Amino acid sequence: MSKTIVIAAGALVGVALAGCASPGRERVVQAPRVCQDMTVPVYFEPNQAQITRDGRRVIAASAAQARGCSVDSVRVLGLADAAGDPQANLELSKQRAASVADAIQKAGLPAAEFEVAAAGQAGAVTSAGQVPVRRRADITLKLSKPKS
């Protein structure tokens, strides 16, 4: 008898869910685009300036989110860990910033004022002596609603 109840309950759930079909794509309401400033990190492998697959995804998603907005400015700041030679880390952070800036432009972000900077390992050790992962470039997009 318990098998019969389970089967009957399963059939009722199936019938109930069948009535909950999703609306067609044309009926889906999309939220309005939000044009607000954002900062996103793009991480790198140690001692590398080549953008990873995940980094390319982050850049593509950021460019897609900015589409339909006015892009007032783009700032890319390359960073490096505190390990190693400070001058080499500064050069590495410059290379990271340049590769991210190039990828942003190739991702189809609307033309904007670009600032590309590098900090090297400056500020890589917190006041508490912690050494956070800084193998990244930070992208800051200043966005506003498009002018009509």
Secondary structure, DSSP 8 states (H G I E B T S, - for coil): -HHHHHHHHHHHHHHHHHTT----GGG----------EEEEEE--TT--S--HHHHHHHHHHHHHHTTSEEEEEEEEEE--SSS-HHHHHHHHHHHHHHHHHHHHHTT----EEEEEEEETTT-S-TTS------EEEEEEEEE----
